Amino acid sequence: MNIIGINYYHNGSSAALLQDGLVKLAIVEERLNRIKNSSKFPSNSIKFILSQYNLTEKDIDFYCINTTGKFISYRKFLFICKNFFKLLNFDNLKILFSPNTFINLNQLIIESIPENKIIYIDHHLSHLESAFLISNFDECVSLSLDGSGDFSTGSFGFSKNNKTQIHGRFDFPNSLGIFYQAFTQFIGFKNFGDEYKMMGLSAYGSKNIFLKKKISDLILYSNLTLKLNTKFFDFPFNNKRFIYNDEIYYKDLFADSLQNYLNIKKSGTFVYGKDQADIAFAVQEVYEETFLLILNDLYKKYSNNNLCFSGGCALNSKANGKIKKNTKFNNIFIPSEPGDSGAAVGAALSFYYKKNSKKEKLYQPNPYLGSELNTKILQKQFELYTKKNQINFYKFKSNLEMYNKVADVIIEKNVVGWFQDRMEFGPRALGNRSILMDPRNSEAKNILNLKIKLRESYRPFAPSILEEYLDDWFENANLSPYMNFIFDIKKEKRTIIPAVCHVDGTGRVQTVNSKDNEKFYGLINSFFQKTGVPILLNTSFNENEPIINTPQEAIETFLRTQMDYLVIQDYFISRV
C-alpha cells in the first residue's frame, strides 16, 4: 500500500511516502522551493516523492491530510455561538464560515484524483500518531501542544494497540503555542517560527517577580483545563492570519492593551534590551511551569511513565530538558519533526494502522528521510565548478582517512561544511547537512556569525556528543538524538567547551551513535581521540535560508560565504 501524507494550510508544508507502514521519504516543501516555513501546497514535495520512487499518481492508494476537512466542527460552532457579536465583521465571518480549503484538494494535486483517495485525519491525532507510531513504546501517554489546528490547541490521551484514543483537548483560543508566539512578536520577532529566538534570549533575562506575576496571570490552568486571558490577546476576535502569494503570515496576536498592562512598550523590530530579555525569561518560566503542571496531571491520570510528545510546542527544547527532572516520565519520545510538517507522517501512519490494525507497529527512529545523492551528478558538478576555477576537490580513499583529515582541520579552528547521504526530516541539522567547528574554540560563535550565519549574536550553537559520554558532560540528561532537549552542562566541563555552552550553562544536545549515523559518529570519535573531547559544535548548513538540500546548494553556499572547507560524501573541497 502506497500512502502520501500531506501537511498543508499550516506553515511548514510537507509530504511523506508510506509504503506498507514504512516511512520511506519525508520532506518539507521549503527545502525544495527555498521559502522558509513555506505554507504553499507541497506540490514539489509530492512530485519529488513520485520521481524518487518511480511512481505515478495512479500508484498512490491514498492521500492523507492532517486535518478533519470539515466545513465546521462542534468546537468551532460552540465558539461562534458564545462570541457571535464579537465576531461580526466580514473578515472573521469569511474565515469562520468559508468552506475548508481541502474540499478542493483534488484540484491541487498534480492531476485530478478520485475523491475517495483523499482521507482527512484530525490534526491533533496526526500529531500524536506522528510520535507514537514510530516510537518503540507498546503503550504510552500521548500529548500534543501547538498554536492551533482543527480549532484545538492541544490534545492528550493514551496510545496502545497501534492507535491513540484522545481523551481531552485544549480548545481555541486557549493556546500555550499562541501565548508564546504572541510574546515573541511583542519583543520584535515577527516571523513565524521565531519562537526559538525568544527561547535563546530567555537565558539573558533576569528574574523580575512583578513582571512574571503579570504574565503568569494571563494563563489559568487547573486539572487539564487551560484558559488564556483574551483581554490582552487580539487573535480570537480579529482575523490575524492572512495569505499573500499563497503563503500564510500572522499579524500581531497580542492586543495593544498588553503594553499598558506590562508597562513595557512593544517592539516593532527586535533590538536587544533588558525589557526584551526579561520578558523572554518570564514567558519561558511561565510556559515551563504550565507545561510541567500538564505533564504531572497526565501522569496522575494514567500512571504510565512513557511519554510521546508532539506539536509545535515540542520544539521548546529548554522546557523539554526539564521533563525528566520534574516529572515521573522516565521514557520520553519526541520525533525529529514534531511540528505540523511531521503531522504529514502521522496522518499517513494513523490511516494505515486503522486499515491494518493487526500489523505490528514498526520502530522507525531514522530521521534521515530526505533525498538520495546521485554520485554521477555529483561528479559532474565538481567538474563544472573546477572548470570555472572555483574549487579544488580530493577524493578520500577511506572513511577513516576522511575522519582524520576533517578532525584535523576542525582542530585547526576551521569552519567545515559537512554534507552526507540523506537529508534530515525536521528543523535540526543532525550531522548530514551540518556546519561543524571545534567546541573548545571560544571565538567559534563570533567566527560563525561573521563568516556564515549572520544571525543574532546571543543565540547558542549546539553540541553533538557521542552517546556513551552523555552523562560525563551533562546533568540529568536523557538520550536526545534529534536535538529536542536542552540540559545543564556539568560545571567543571563548561570552560572546556565554551563554543556550545550558553550563557546559562546549558546546551541543546544531540546524542550520536554509530548505528543511526555511522559517519558522523566516526568523525566525532576521531576528534575525541585527538582531543579528549567527544563533542563537535553542530549548526545547520544554511545562511539565513532553509537548510541546504542539494550538493549544488552546498557548493554555492561554500563559495558565497567564508566557510573554510566543504566535505560532500567522500570528497574534500577547498577554494582555488
Residue, then its C-alpha position, 0 to 999 in steps of 0.5 A: m500500500n502506497i500512502i502520501g501524507i500531506n501537511y498543508y494550510h499550516n506553515g511548514s508544508s510537507a509530504a511523506l511516502l508510506q509504503d506498507g507502514l514504512v516511512k520511506l521519504a519525508i520532506v518539507e516543501e521549503r527545502l525544495n522551493r527555498i521559502k522558509n516555513s513555506s505554507k504553499f501546497p507541497s506540490n514539489s514535495i509530492k512530485f519529488i516523492l513520485s520521481q524518487y520512487n518511480l511512481t505515478e499518481k495512479d500508484i498512490d492508494f491514498y492521500c492523507i491530510n492532517t486535518t478533519g476537512k470539515f466545513i465546521s466542527y462542534r468546537k468551532f460552532l460552540f465558539i461562534c455561538k458564545n462570541f457571535f457579536k464579537l465576531l461580526n465583521f466580514d473578515n472573521l465571518k469569511i474565515l469562520f464560515s468559508p468552506n475548508t480549503f481541502i474540499n478542493l484538494n483534488q484540484l491541487i494535486i498534480e492531476s485530478i484524483p478520485e475523491n475517495k483517495i483523499i482521507y482527512i485525519d484530525h490534526h491533533l491525532s496526526h500529531l500524536e500518531s506522528a510520535f507514537l507510531i514510530s516510537n518503540f513504546d507498546e503503550c504510552v501517554s500521548l500529548s500534543l501542544d501547538g498554536s492551533g489546528d482543527f480549532s484545538t490547541g492541544s490534545f492528550g490521551f493514551s496510545k496502545n494497540n497501534k492507535t491513540q484514543i484522545h481523551g481531552r483537548f485544549d480548545f481555541p483560543n486557549s493556546l500555550g503555542i499562541f501565548y508564546q508566539a504572541f510574546t515573541q512578536f511583542i519583543g520584535f520577532k515577527n516571523f513565524g517560527d521565531e519562537y526559538k529566538m525568544m527561547g535563546l534570549s530567555a537565558y539573558g533575562s533576569k528574574n523580575i517577580f512583578l513582571k512574571k506575576k503579570i504574565s503568569d496571570l494571563i494563563l489559568y490552568s487547573n486539572l487539564t483545563l487551560k484558559l488564556n486571558t483574551k483581554f490582552f490577546d487580539f487573535p480570537f476576535n480579529n482575523k490575524r492570519f492572512i495569505y499573500n502569494d499563497e503563503i500564510y503570515y500572522k499579524d500581531l496576536f497580542a492586543d495593544s492593551l498588553q503594553n499598558y498592562l506590562n508597562i513595557k512598550k512593544s517592539g516593532t523590530f527586535v533590538y536587544g534590551k533588558d525589557q526584551a530579555d526579561i520578558a523572554f525569561a518570564v514567558q519561558e518560566v511561565y510556559e515551563e511551569t504550565f507545561l510541567l503542571i500538564l505533564n504531572d496531571l497526565y501522569k496522575k491520570y494514567s500512571n504510565n511513565n512513557l511519554c510521546f510528545s508532539g506539536g509545535c510546542a515540542l520544539n521548546s527544547k529548554a522546557n523539554g530538558k526539564i521533563k525528566k527532572n520534574t516529572k515521573f516520565n522516565n521514557i520520553f519520545i519526541p520525533s525529529e519533526p514534531g511540528d505540523s510538517g511531521a503531522a504529514v507522517g502521522a496522518a499517513l501512519s494513523f490511516y494505515y494502522k486503522k486499515n491494518s490494525k493487526k500489523e505490528k507497529l514498526y520502530q522507525p527512529n531514522p530521521y534521515l528521510g530526505s533525498e538520495l545523492n546521485t554520485k554521477i551528478l555529483q561528479k559532474q558538478f565538481e567538474l563544472y565548478t573546477k572548470k570555472n576555477q572555483i574549487n579544488f576537490y580530493k577524493f578520500k580513499s577511506n572513511l577513516e582517512m576522511y575522519n582524520k583529515v576533517a578532525d584535523v582541520i576542525i582542530e585547526k579552528n576551521v569552519v567545515g561544511w559537512f554534507q552526507d547521504r540523506m537529508e534530515f526530516g525536521p528543523r535540526a541539522l543532525g550531522n548530514r547537512s551540518i556546519l561543524m567547528d571545534p567546541r573548545n574554540s571560544e571565538a567559534k560563535n563570533i567566527l560563525n556569525l561573521k563568516i556564515k550565519l549572520r544571525e543574532s549574536y546571543r543565540p547558542f550553537a549546539p553540541s553533538i556528543l557521542e552517546e556513551y559520554l552523555d552523562d560525563w558532560f551533562e546533568n540529568a540528561n536523557l538520550s536526545p538524538y534529534m536535538n529536542f532537549i536542552f540540559d545543564i552542562k556539568k560545571e567543571k566541563r563548561t570552560i572546556i567547551p565554551a563554543v556550545c555552552h550558553v550563557d546559562g550553562t546549558g546546551r541543546v544536545q544531540t546524542v550520536n551513535s554509530k548505528d543511526n549515523e555511522k559517519f558522523y559518529g566516526l568523525i566525532n570519535s576521531f576528534f575525541q581521540k585527538t582531543g579528549v573531547p567527544i563533542l563537535l559544535n553542530t549548526s545547520f548548513n544554511e545562511n539565513e535560508p532553509i537548510i541546504n538540500t542539494p550538493q549544488e546548494a552546498i557548493e554555492t553556499f561554500l563559495r558565497t560565504q567564508m566557510d573554510y572547507l566543504v566535505i560532500q560524501d567522500y570528497f574534500i573541497s577547498r577554494v582555488 
